[in-house]
Amino acid sequence: MVLPTYNPKPEWLIEAIESVRSQIYPRWELCIVDDASTDPAIQPILKGYSRADARIKVIFRQQNGHICVASNSALEVATGEFIALLDHDDRLAEHALFWVADAINRCPTAGLIYSDEDKISVSDQRMDPFFKCDWNYDLFLSCNFICHLGVYRSSLVREIGGFRSGFEGTQDYDLAFRCVEKLKKQNIVHIPTRNGLHLLRPCVASIFEKTDYPNYEILIIDNGSDDPETITYFNSIRKNERIRVLRDDREFNYSSLNNNGVQEFHGELVGLINNDIEVISSDWLSEMVSIALQPGVGAVGTKTWYPNGTLQQGGIILGISGVPSYVFRGFSKSRLESFWRGTFTQTLSAVAGSCLIIRKAVFTEIGGLDEENLKVAFNDIDFCLRIREAGYRNVYTPHTELYHHESATRGLEDTPEKQARASKEALYLRNRWGDHLLNDPAYNPNLTLDRDDFSYAWPPRLNLLPDANLHLLTGSPKERTRAL
């Protein structure tokens, strides 16, 4: 770990150093270079840590040389096979170096490793997470998405001459550019967030803190979590008699995970809730349950908001741009309220599976989600259409509010493998439901399929009349009457 420092806030410096000392992976070396700090509080802190932990090396520069020179001074005393760059106001998760070591073991030829990151506010709140994609050269040309935590093979850094003076402020970007030029794609490793504790914890907490409907239990499907902090959290919440954690280590299959989870429930109603959902309105469950218990109702869905206050979805309409689509996406609250369709409870062909309530008997009757053909995408659409096919109606209510951090858990369709799987699932949905996807009874043919805002279609999407009915327009009065 290379840590240059100059007049940091003492408390931030202490937190940075302690975050390294708290690592569950013990084989690290912290090389700190103080670049002639003028704050008299800094030197005692660094000397104290140097005496307390043999893994901490401290160098005091006599003249301020700025960050590039200071970083190179740290490189001179670093002995590790890999070098991680740390700022004096950074804080590492306790398992950060464990996952770096794991990545090195999985990819011994790695030359550059980078992780996801987020910010910590002055009030100690985590915010603004940066969930990065795997190596993307063109994106890297546009911005330094490597940044924190960036880990480089030491021999490579020394081969290119370390940090270059004159690039202060962009020294990490310059270093990354010169390293990338020496590496192949397979030698650049991204450590993706997969355990999702930063999403799950507020999801569970919001249900307990903001739900006025009292009669519920939470079943968490743990799909192979291996993050120590996540596992510790699971162990702690097991003490709550209303929470159960069901371990399922198979390959991610959203449909299968939910189907198995439903079988574990003993209640009359089942709620399918993504772990990236966060409750806003306290009556959300009361409202949805009151509808789900009505005769003839299948699935009940609700509107969800992005954390920035714009609408994530206000129900689903089939056939928008050829596929089912969330409607009113991106609308503000005031703009949504100006569209009457966005403010009333109504029957829809499908509702979003990110927050869905249904009677367990109906779920079982339908056969659950399609875990063979729709493992990740469109399973909620197919599920709702089978509910409708069985004679039930799916109901959307706008009178509850939740946040949805969409795709934060499984990520975007940003790899060839994911895109191929998504295309296959979309093709299956089109083949299975055909014209049903283009003729949604909840959507007027005078409305466009090009956008999701209920704007007008031109010309209207009316089918041409069959040949036999052309007499209605062109035949004699007698012929028109006979045709009618």
C-alpha positions in Angstrom: 0.0 0.0 0.0 1.5 3.3 -1.1 0.2 6.3 0.9 1.6 9.8 0.2 0.3 12.5 2.6 0.5 16.2 3.1 -1.3 18.1 5.9 -4.3 15.8 6.0 -7.1 16.1 8.6 -5.6 14.0 11.4 -8.8 12.1 12.0 -9.0 11.2 8.3 -5.4 10.0 8.3 -6.0 7.8 11.3 -9.1 6.3 9.7 -7.2 5.5 6.5 -4.4 3.8 8.5 -6.8 1.9 10.7 -8.7 0.7 7.7 -5.5 -1.0 6.5 -4.7 -2.4 10.0 -8.2 -3.8 10.1 -7.8 -5.9 7.0 -8.8 -9.6 7.4 -5.9 -10.3 4.9 -2.7 -9.9 7.0 0.1 -9.9 4.5 0.3 -6.2 3.6 2.9 -3.5 3.9 1.9 0.2 4.3 4.4 2.6 2.9 3.6 6.2 4.1 5.5 9.2 2.8 4.9 12.5 4.6 5.6 15.3 2.0 7.0 17.8 4.6 3.6 18.5 6.3 3.5 21.7 8.3 0.8 20.6 10.6 2.6 19.5 13.9 0.0 16.9 14.6 0.9 14.7 11.7 4.4 13.6 12.6 3.5 12.1 16.0 0.6 10.2 14.5 2.9 8.6 11.9 5.7 7.8 14.3 3.2 6.2 16.7 1.9 3.9 14.0 5.4 3.1 12.8 6.3 1.9 16.3 3.1 0.1 16.8 3.1 -2.0 13.7 6.1 -3.4 11.9 4.2 -3.6 8.7 4.0 0.2 8.5 7.0 2.1 7.0 7.2 5.9 7.3 9.4 8.3 5.4 9.5 12.0 6.3 10.6 14.2 3.3 12.5 17.4 4.2 11.1 19.3 1.2 7.7 19.3 -0.3 7.9 17.6 -3.7 4.2 17.2 -4.4 2.3 14.0 -4.9 4.2 12.4 -7.7 7.6 12.7 -6.0 6.2 11.6 -2.7 4.6 8.6 -4.3 7.8 7.6 -5.9 9.5 7.9 -2.5 7.0 5.3 -1.2 7.7 3.1 -4.2 11.4 3.0 -3.3 10.7 1.3 0.0 7.8 -1.0 -1.1 8.8 -4.7 -1.3 5.5 -6.3 -2.3 4.8 -8.0 -5.6 1.8 -5.7 -6.1 1.3 -2.0 -5.2 -2.1 -0.6 -4.2 -2.6 3.2 -4.3 -4.2 4.8 -1.2 -5.0 8.4 -0.5 -4.8 9.9 3.0 -8.6 10.4 3.1 -9.5 6.9 1.8 -11.0 4.1 3.9 -10.8 0.4 2.9 -13.5 -2.1 3.6 -12.1 -4.7 5.9 -12.1 -7.4 3.2 -10.7 -5.2 0.4 -7.2 -6.8 0.3 -8.6 -10.3 0.8 -10.5 -9.9 -2.6 -7.4 -8.4 -4.2 -5.4 -11.5 -3.1 -8.2 -13.7 -4.3 -8.1 -12.0 -7.7 -4.4 -12.5 -8.0 -4.8 -16.2 -7.1 -7.5 -16.6 -9.8 -5.5 -14.7 -12.4 -1.7 -15.1 -11.7 -0.9 -13.1 -14.8 -2.8 -10.0 -13.7 -1.0 -6.7 -14.1 -3.7 -4.3 -13.0 -6.7 -4.9 -10.6 -9.4 -2.4 -9.8 -12.5 -2.4 -7.6 -15.8 -0.7 -7.2 -15.9 2.3 -4.9 -18.2 4.8 -3.2 -18.0 8.0 -1.1 -18.3 8.6 2.6 -19.9 11.9 3.7 -18.6 14.1 6.5 -21.4 12.6 8.6 -20.0 9.1 7.9 -22.8 8.1 5.5 -21.9 5.9 2.5 -23.2 7.5 -0.8 -22.7 7.7 -4.5 -21.5 4.2 -5.2 -19.5 3.7 -8.4 -20.3 0.2 -9.8 -17.9 -0.3 -12.6 -17.9 -2.4 -15.7 -15.2 -4.9 -16.6 -12.3 -3.6 -18.6 -13.6 -1.2 -21.2 -10.8 0.5 -23.2 -13.0 3.2 -24.9 -14.6 4.2 -21.6 -11.1 4.4 -20.0 -10.1 6.9 -22.7 -13.0 9.0 -21.5 -12.5 8.8 -17.8 -10.3 7.2 -15.2 -12.7 4.6 -13.9 -9.9 2.6 -12.4 -9.1 5.1 -9.6 -9.9 3.5 -6.2 -8.8 0.8 -5.4 -6.2 0.5 -8.1 -3.6 -2.3 -7.7 -0.6 -2.7 -10.0 2.1 -5.3 -10.4 5.2 -3.7 -8.9 7.6 -4.7 -11.7 5.3 -3.1 -14.2 5.2 0.2 -12.3 9.0 0.3 -12.0 9.4 -0.6 -15.7 7.5 2.5 -16.8 9.3 4.7 -14.3 6.7 5.2 -11.6 4.9 8.5 -11.3 5.8 11.4 -13.6 6.2 14.9 -12.2 4.1 17.5 -14.0 1.0 15.2 -13.9 0.0 16.2 -10.3 -3.8 15.9 -10.0 -4.0 13.3 -12.8 -1.0 11.2 -11.7 -3.1 8.1 -11.2 -4.6 8.4 -14.7 -1.2 8.9 -16.3 0.2 5.9 -14.5 -2.8 3.7 -15.5 -2.4 4.8 -19.2 1.2 3.8 -19.3 0.5 0.4 -17.6 -2.5 -0.4 -19.8 -0.3 0.1 -22.9 1.8 -2.8 -21.6 -1.0 -5.1 -20.8 -3.5 -7.4 -22.6 -7.2 -7.3 -21.8 -7.0 -10.6 -19.9 -4.4 -9.1 -17.6 -6.7 -6.4 -16.3 -9.0 -7.6 -13.6 -12.2 -6.0 -12.2 -13.3 -7.1 -8.7 -17.4 -6.8 -9.3 -19.6 -6.2 -6.2 -21.6 -9.4 -5.8 -22.8 -9.8 -2.2 -25.0 -6.7 -2.1 -24.9 -5.9 1.6 -25.0 -2.1 0.8 -28.4 -2.8 -0.8 -29.8 -5.5 1.4 -29.2 -3.9 4.7 -31.3 -0.7 3.9 -33.9 -2.9 2.1 -34.5 -5.0 5.2 -34.2 -2.1 7.6 -36.8 0.0 5.6 -39.3 -2.9 5.7 -39.0 -3.2 9.5 -38.9 0.6 10.2 -41.6 1.8 7.7 -44.2 -1.0 7.2 -47.4 -0.6 9.2 -48.8 -4.0 8.1 -47.8 -6.2 11.0 -48.2 -9.8 9.8 -45.2 -10.7 7.7 -42.0 -12.6 7.7 -38.9 -12.0 5.6 -37.1 -14.9 3.8 -33.7 -13.9 2.3 -32.4 -16.1 -0.5 -28.6 -16.1 0.0 -27.3 -16.9 -3.5 -23.7 -17.9 -2.6 -22.6 -14.8 -0.7 -19.0 -15.0 0.4 -18.3 -11.5 1.6 -17.4 -11.8 5.3 -19.3 -8.6 6.2 -22.4 -10.0 4.5 -22.1 -13.3 6.2 -21.7 -11.5 9.6 -24.9 -9.5 8.8 -26.8 -12.7 8.0 -25.7 -14.3 11.3 -26.8 -11.2 13.2 -30.3 -10.9 11.7 -31.0 -14.6 12.2 -31.7 -13.7 15.8 -34.9 -12.0 14.6 -37.7 -14.5 14.6 -39.4 -12.8 11.6 -36.3 -13.3 9.4 -35.0 -16.5 7.8 -32.0 -16.9 5.5 -32.1 -19.6 3.0 -28.8 -20.6 1.4 -28.8 -21.5 -2.3 -25.3 -21.8 -3.9 -26.4 -22.6 -7.4 -25.7 -20.4 -10.4 -27.8 -17.3 -10.4 -31.3 -18.0 -11.7 -33.8 -15.5 -10.6 -36.8 -17.6 -11.4 -35.5 -20.7 -9.7 -34.4 -18.8 -6.6 -37.8 -17.3 -6.2 -39.7 -20.6 -6.9 -37.7 -22.4 -4.2 -38.2 -19.6 -1.8 -41.9 -19.6 -2.2 -42.1 -23.2 -1.2 -40.5 -22.3 2.1 -43.4 -19.9 3.0 -46.4 -21.0 5.0 -48.4 -17.8 4.6 -51.4 -17.1 2.3 -49.6 -14.4 0.4 -46.1 -14.2 -1.1 -44.2 -11.0 -1.9 -41.3 -11.1 -4.4 -39.0 -8.3 -3.4 -35.7 -7.4 -5.0 -32.9 -6.7 -2.5 -32.4 -3.3 -4.2 -35.9 -2.1 -3.1 -36.3 0.4 -0.3 -39.6 1.3 1.3 -40.8 4.9 1.2 -44.5 4.8 2.3 -45.5 3.0 5.4 -48.8 1.7 4.0 -47.2 0.0 0.9 -47.9 -3.6 2.1 -51.3 -2.8 3.5 -52.4 -1.4 0.2 -51.0 -4.2 -1.9 -52.3 -6.9 0.4 -55.8 -5.4 0.4 -55.9 -5.7 -3.4 -54.2 -9.2 -3.6 -56.9 -10.7 -1.4 -59.8 -9.5 -3.7 -61.5 -12.3 -5.7 -60.1 -12.7 -9.2 -56.8 -10.8 -8.6 -53.5 -12.4 -9.5 -50.4 -10.3 -9.2 -50.3 -6.9 -7.6 -47.5 -4.4 -8.5 -46.7 -0.8 -7.6 -44.8 2.2 -8.8 -41.1 2.6 -7.9 -38.8 5.6 -7.9 -35.2 6.1 -8.7 -33.2 7.5 -5.7 -32.9 10.8 -7.6 -36.7 11.3 -7.4 -37.7 10.4 -10.9 -40.0 7.5 -11.7 -38.4 4.1 -12.4 -41.7 2.5 -13.5 -45.4 3.2 -13.4 -46.6 -0.2 -14.6 -45.9 -2.2 -17.7 -47.3 -1.9 -21.2 -46.7 -4.7 -23.7 -45.2 -4.0 -27.1 -43.4 -0.7 -26.5 -40.5 -0.7 -29.0 -41.4 -4.4 -29.6 -41.0 -5.5 -26.0 -42.8 -5.0 -22.7 -41.8 -1.7 -21.2 -42.0 0.3 -18.0 -44.2 3.4 -18.6 -43.6 7.0 -17.5 -40.0 6.1 -16.8 -38.0 9.3 -15.8 -41.1 11.4 -15.0 -41.0 13.7 -12.1 -43.8 13.4 -9.5 -45.6 16.5 -10.7 -45.4 15.4 -14.4 -46.7 11.9 -13.5 -49.7 13.5 -11.7 -50.6 15.3 -14.9 -51.3 12.0 -16.6 -54.5 10.4 -15.3 -53.3 6.9 -16.2 -50.3 7.3 -13.8 -52.5 8.1 -10.8 -55.2 5.4 -10.7 -55.3 1.8 -9.7 -55.9 -0.3 -12.8 -55.7 -3.7 -14.4 -52.6 -4.2 -16.5 -51.4 -7.2 -18.5 -48.2 -7.3 -16.4 -46.6 -5.7 -13.3 -43.0 -5.5 -12.4 -41.5 -8.4 -10.5 -39.2 -6.2 -8.4 -42.0 -5.7 -5.9 -44.9 -8.1 -6.5 -47.6 -9.5 -4.1 -49.6 -12.6 -5.0 -51.6 -15.3 -3.3 -49.4 -18.4 -2.9 -52.2 -20.6 -4.2 -52.2 -18.6 -7.5 -48.4 -18.7 -7.7 -48.5 -22.5 -7.3 -51.4 -22.9 -9.8 -49.5 -21.0 -12.5 -46.4 -23.0 -11.9 -44.2 -20.1 -10.6 -41.6 -18.4 -12.7 -40.1 -20.0 -15.8 -36.7 -21.1 -14.5 -35.8 -23.0 -17.7 -36.3 -20.4 -20.4 -36.3 -17.1 -18.5 -33.6 -17.3 -15.9 -33.0 -13.6 -15.5 -35.0 -11.3 -17.8 -38.7 -11.2 -18.7 -39.7 -13.8 -16.2 -42.1 -11.4 -14.5 -43.8 -10.6 -17.9 -44.3 -14.3 -18.8 -45.5 -15.0 -15.3 -48.1 -12.2 -15.4 -49.3 -13.3 -18.9 -49.8 -16.8 -17.7 -51.8 -15.4 -14.7 -54.0 -13.5 -17.2 -54.3 -16.6 -19.4 -55.6 -18.5 -16.3 -58.4 -16.0 -15.9 -57.0 -13.7 -13.2 -56.3 -10.0 -13.5 -53.1 -8.3 -12.6 -53.5 -5.0 -10.8 -51.2 -2.0 -10.6 -51.5 0.5 -7.7 -49.9 3.9 -7.7 -50.8 4.5 -4.1 -47.6 3.0 -2.6 -44.1 4.2 -3.1 -40.7 2.5 -3.0 -37.2 3.2 -4.3 -35.6 0.8 -6.7 -31.9 0.8 -7.3 -32.5 -0.9 -10.7 -30.0 -3.6 -11.9 -27.7 -2.8 -9.0 -27.5 -6.4 -7.9 -27.0 -8.4 -11.0 -25.5 -5.5 -13.1 -26.3 -4.4 -16.6 -26.2 -6.5 -19.8 -22.7 -5.3 -20.5 -20.9 -8.5 -21.6 -21.3 -10.6 -24.7 -22.4 -13.5 -22.6 -25.1 -11.5 -20.8 -26.3 -9.9 -24.0 -26.6 -13.3 -25.7 -28.6 -14.6 -22.8 -30.8 -11.5 -22.8 -31.4 -11.9 -26.6 -32.3 -15.5 -26.2 -34.8 -14.8 -23.4 -36.4 -11.9 -25.4 -36.7 -14.3 -28.4 -38.4 -16.9 -26.2 -40.9 -14.4 -24.9 -41.8 -13.2 -28.5 -42.2 -16.8 -29.7 -44.2 -17.8 -26.6 -46.7 -14.9 -26.7 -46.5 -13.6 -30.3 -49.2 -11.0 -31.1 -50.2 -10.7 -27.5 -47.2 -8.5 -27.0 -48.4 -6.1 -29.7 -52.1 -5.9 -28.7 -52.2 -5.0 -25.0 -55.8 -4.5 -23.9 -54.6 -2.0 -21.4 -53.3 0.3 -24.2 -55.3 2.0 -26.9 -54.2 1.5 -30.5 -54.3 5.3 -31.0 -51.3 5.5 -28.6 -47.8 5.0 -29.9 -45.5 1.9 -29.4 -42.4 4.0 -30.1 -42.4 5.7 -26.6 -43.5 4.8 -23.1 -45.3 8.1 -22.3 -48.8 7.4 -23.7 -48.3 9.8 -26.5 -50.4 9.6 -29.7 -49.6 7.2 -32.6 -49.7 8.4 -36.2 -51.2 6.8 -38.0 -53.3 4.9 -35.5 -52.3 1.3 -35.0 -55.5 -0.2 -36.5 -55.3 -3.5 -38.3 -56.4 -3.4 -42.0 -59.8 -5.0 -42.5 -59.9 -8.5 -44.0 -60.7 -8.8 -47.7 -64.2 -10.1 -46.9 -65.0 -6.9 -45.0 -64.0 -4.5 -47.7 -67.6 -4.5 -48.9 -68.3 -2.4 -45.9 -66.4 0.4 -47.7 -66.8 -0.4 -51.4 -69.8 -2.6 -52.0 -73.4 -1.7 -52.8 -75.8 -0.9 -49.8 -77.1 -4.5 -50.0 -73.7 -6.0 -50.1 -72.5 -3.8 -47.2 -75.6 -4.9 -45.1 -74.9 -8.5 -45.9 -71.2 -8.2 -44.9 -72.1 -6.4 -41.7 
